[in-house]
Amino acid sequence: MRLSRALALLLVVVLMSPSAAFAGATAPQDTQLTITGQPKVGIYWDEIGPESTPDLVRHRGRLTTAGGAPVANAPIELHRKLAGGQWKVQEGETDAEGRYEFITPIVGNARYKVVYDGDAVYEPAESGLTRLKAMRDFNAELVEKPKVAIFKGNINPDWENKVVKWQRKTCKTCAWRTVDQERSGDNGTWSFKGNYPPLNKKWFYRATLEGTDLFVKSYSALLITTRTPAREPAARTAVR
């Protein structure tokens, strides 16, 4: 009889032990991950030529619990996918407030997201997608001549022996009109001549390229030509 009671007690202990062990365990907390990418439209990063439109994109966000508490010093990943390409990964980490920042060069139209794999304390999380539109870089330069203003540069990437259009408008609210076009050189070089306007007028010029899967329709910096009684004809560039 004593043996039977001892055996019964042993069975109770064995059957109850797993439940007792899990009773004190805490389920991982839900998390949420945000992402904001700026700018929304940028220019190809090639480290040459005058700087105009931003050629780097900054991705910022925060990893928190569902209740808004920061998840600090957590490993996270930035995932980037170019049009027609594969996802590329860059590693990072949140700070004490759960915030993060990635800075990446612009190399084409892309989608981005940030991923947190989670651990024993926090559930995995994935941000929504953010999208970037990229333009090619014209590397535009201005050369002033007495009778014309010459706008020139070289286009990156991969725009050798392809059509470049030259557009003009004769007032700020006027429509753009294509006035010339030519093919770029073997290394993407291009140049156009902009005439000076009548007295007290301004004319606006720009070069433009058609879009592709990897880049949206692209525009150079703006060339503004002027003529006033107080000075000789002049030109300047402006980023618009």
C-alpha positions as CSV (number, residue, x, y, z in Angstrom):
1,M,0.0,0.0,0.0
2,R,2.8,2.4,0.9
3,L,4.4,1.6,-2.5
4,S,1.3,2.4,-4.3
5,R,1.0,5.8,-2.6
6,A,4.6,6.7,-3.4
7,L,4.1,5.7,-7.0
8,A,1.0,7.9,-7.2
9,L,2.8,10.8,-5.7
10,L,5.6,10.4,-8.2
11,L,3.1,10.4,-11.1
12,V,1.5,13.6,-9.9
13,V,4.8,15.3,-9.7
14,V,5.9,14.2,-13.2
15,L,2.6,15.2,-14.8
16,M,2.4,18.6,-13.1
17,S,6.1,19.7,-13.6
18,P,5.8,20.9,-17.2
19,S,2.8,23.0,-16.5
20,A,4.4,24.5,-13.4
21,A,7.5,25.4,-15.4
22,F,5.5,27.2,-18.1
23,A,3.3,29.0,-15.7
24,G,6.0,31.5,-14.9
25,A,7.1,32.1,-18.6
26,T,6.3,35.4,-20.4
27,A,5.2,35.5,-24.0
28,P,7.3,37.8,-26.2
29,Q,5.9,41.4,-26.5
30,D,4.4,42.6,-29.8
31,T,6.5,45.2,-31.6
32,Q,6.1,47.8,-34.3
33,L,8.6,49.3,-36.7
34,T,8.3,52.5,-38.7
35,I,10.3,53.9,-41.6
36,T,10.5,57.2,-43.4
37,G,12.8,57.8,-46.4
38,Q,13.9,61.2,-47.6
39,P,14.0,62.5,-50.3
40,K,11.2,60.9,-52.3
41,V,13.0,61.9,-55.5
42,G,16.8,62.0,-55.7
43,I,19.6,61.9,-58.2
44,Y,22.1,59.2,-59.0
45,W,25.2,59.2,-56.8
46,D,28.4,59.3,-58.8
47,E,30.7,61.6,-56.7
48,I,31.5,63.9,-59.6
49,G,30.2,67.2,-60.9
50,P,28.4,70.0,-59.1
51,E,25.9,69.0,-56.3
52,S,22.3,69.8,-57.0
53,T,19.4,67.4,-56.1
54,P,20.2,65.1,-53.1
55,D,22.1,61.9,-54.1
56,L,21.8,60.2,-50.7
57,V,18.7,58.9,-49.0
58,R,18.2,58.9,-45.3
59,H,15.9,56.2,-43.8
60,R,14.8,56.9,-40.2
61,G,12.3,55.2,-37.9
62,R,11.7,53.6,-34.6
63,L,11.3,50.2,-33.1
64,T,8.9,50.1,-30.1
65,T,6.6,47.7,-28.3
66,A,2.9,47.8,-29.2
67,G,2.5,50.2,-26.2
68,G,5.1,52.6,-27.5
69,A,8.0,51.7,-25.2
70,P,11.4,51.8,-27.1
71,V,13.2,48.6,-28.0
72,A,16.8,49.7,-27.4
73,N,20.1,48.4,-28.9
74,A,18.2,46.0,-31.1
75,P,19.8,44.6,-34.3
76,I,17.8,45.6,-37.4
77,E,18.3,45.4,-41.2
78,L,17.6,47.8,-44.1
79,H,16.4,45.9,-47.2
80,R,16.6,47.6,-50.6
81,K,15.3,46.3,-53.9
82,L,16.0,48.0,-57.2
83,A,13.7,47.6,-60.1
84,G,14.2,44.1,-61.5
85,G,16.8,43.3,-58.8
86,Q,17.2,41.3,-55.7
87,W,16.8,42.4,-52.1
88,K,20.1,43.8,-50.6
89,V,20.6,44.0,-46.9
90,Q,22.4,46.5,-44.7
91,E,22.8,45.9,-40.9
92,G,22.2,48.5,-38.1
93,E,21.1,48.9,-34.6
94,T,18.5,51.0,-32.7
95,D,19.7,53.5,-30.1
96,A,18.5,53.9,-26.5
97,E,15.2,55.4,-27.7
98,G,14.6,52.7,-30.2
99,R,15.5,55.0,-33.1
100,Y,17.6,54.2,-36.1
101,E,19.0,55.8,-39.2
102,F,20.5,54.4,-42.4
103,I,22.2,56.6,-45.1
104,T,22.5,55.0,-48.5
105,P,23.6,56.3,-52.0
106,I,21.0,56.6,-54.6
107,V,21.6,54.2,-57.5
108,G,18.1,53.8,-59.1
109,N,14.4,53.5,-58.4
110,A,14.1,51.4,-55.3
111,R,11.9,50.0,-52.6
112,Y,13.0,49.9,-49.0
113,K,11.9,48.3,-45.7
114,V,13.4,47.7,-42.3
115,V,13.2,44.3,-40.6
116,Y,13.7,43.2,-36.9
117,D,14.0,39.4,-36.4
118,G,12.9,39.5,-32.7
119,D,14.2,37.5,-29.8
120,A,13.0,35.8,-26.6
121,V,11.6,39.1,-25.2
122,Y,10.2,40.8,-28.4
123,E,8.3,39.6,-31.4
124,P,9.7,40.1,-34.9
125,A,8.6,43.3,-36.8
126,E,8.7,44.6,-40.3
127,S,8.1,48.2,-41.5
128,G,5.9,49.1,-44.5
129,L,7.6,49.8,-47.8
130,T,8.9,53.2,-48.7
131,R,9.7,54.1,-52.4
132,L,12.4,56.3,-53.9
133,K,12.3,57.7,-57.5
134,A,15.8,58.3,-58.9
135,M,16.9,60.5,-61.8
136,R,20.1,60.3,-63.7
137,D,22.9,62.8,-62.9
138,F,23.5,65.4,-65.7
139,N,26.6,66.9,-64.0
140,A,25.6,70.2,-65.6
141,E,28.0,73.1,-65.9
142,L,27.5,76.6,-67.2
143,V,29.9,78.4,-69.6
144,E,29.0,82.0,-70.5
145,K,29.8,83.4,-73.9
146,P,29.0,86.9,-75.2
147,K,26.2,85.8,-77.4
148,V,25.1,82.4,-76.0
149,A,25.2,80.5,-72.7
150,I,26.5,76.9,-73.0
151,F,25.2,74.3,-70.7
152,K,27.1,71.0,-70.7
153,G,28.1,68.0,-68.7
154,N,28.1,64.2,-68.8
155,I,25.2,61.9,-67.8
156,N,25.5,59.0,-65.4
157,P,24.9,56.1,-65.4
158,D,24.9,54.4,-68.8
159,W,23.7,57.1,-71.1
160,E,26.2,56.8,-74.0
161,N,25.0,57.6,-77.5
162,K,21.4,58.2,-76.4
163,V,19.0,61.0,-77.0
164,V,19.1,64.1,-74.8
165,K,16.4,66.8,-75.3
166,W,16.9,70.6,-74.8
167,Q,13.8,72.4,-73.7
168,R,12.9,76.1,-73.2
169,K,10.1,78.2,-71.8
170,T,9.9,82.0,-72.2
171,C,8.1,82.8,-68.9
172,K,7.7,81.1,-65.5
173,T,4.1,80.0,-66.3
174,C,4.7,79.1,-69.9
175,A,4.8,75.4,-71.1
176,W,8.1,73.8,-71.8
177,R,8.9,73.3,-75.5
178,T,11.6,71.0,-77.0
179,V,13.9,73.2,-79.1
180,D,16.7,70.8,-79.9
181,Q,17.9,67.2,-79.3
182,E,21.0,65.3,-79.9
183,R,22.8,62.1,-78.9
184,S,25.2,62.1,-76.0
185,G,28.8,61.2,-76.6
186,D,30.6,57.9,-75.9
187,N,31.0,58.7,-72.2
188,G,27.6,60.4,-71.8
189,T,28.8,63.9,-72.6
190,W,26.3,66.5,-73.8
191,S,26.1,70.3,-74.5
192,F,23.5,72.8,-75.7
193,K,23.5,76.5,-76.4
194,G,20.9,78.8,-74.8
195,N,20.2,82.1,-76.5
196,Y,19.7,85.3,-74.5
197,P,16.2,86.7,-74.4
198,P,15.0,90.2,-75.5
199,L,15.6,93.2,-73.2
200,N,14.1,92.8,-69.7
201,K,13.0,89.2,-70.3
202,K,14.1,85.9,-68.9
203,W,14.3,82.5,-70.7
204,F,14.5,79.2,-69.0
205,Y,16.3,76.1,-70.3
206,R,16.8,72.5,-69.2
207,A,18.0,69.2,-70.6
208,T,15.8,66.1,-70.1
209,L,15.9,62.3,-70.7
210,E,13.2,59.8,-71.0
211,G,12.6,57.4,-68.1
212,T,13.5,53.7,-67.9
213,D,12.8,50.9,-65.4
214,L,15.7,51.9,-63.2
215,F,15.3,55.7,-63.5
216,V,12.4,58.1,-63.8
217,K,12.3,60.8,-66.5
218,S,15.2,63.0,-65.6
219,Y,15.9,66.8,-65.7
220,S,19.0,68.8,-65.4
221,A,19.4,71.9,-63.2
222,L,17.7,75.0,-64.6
223,L,19.5,77.5,-66.8
224,I,18.1,81.0,-66.7
225,T,19.3,83.6,-69.2
226,T,18.5,87.3,-68.8
227,R,19.1,90.7,-70.5
228,T,18.8,94.1,-68.8
229,P,19.8,97.6,-69.8
230,A,22.2,97.8,-66.8
231,R,24.3,94.9,-67.8
232,E,25.4,92.6,-70.6
233,P,23.4,89.4,-71.2
234,A,23.9,86.9,-68.4
235,A,23.0,83.4,-67.4
236,R,22.8,81.5,-64.1
237,T,21.9,78.0,-63.0
238,A,19.3,77.3,-60.4
239,V,18.0,74.1,-58.8
240,R,14.3,73.8,-59.1
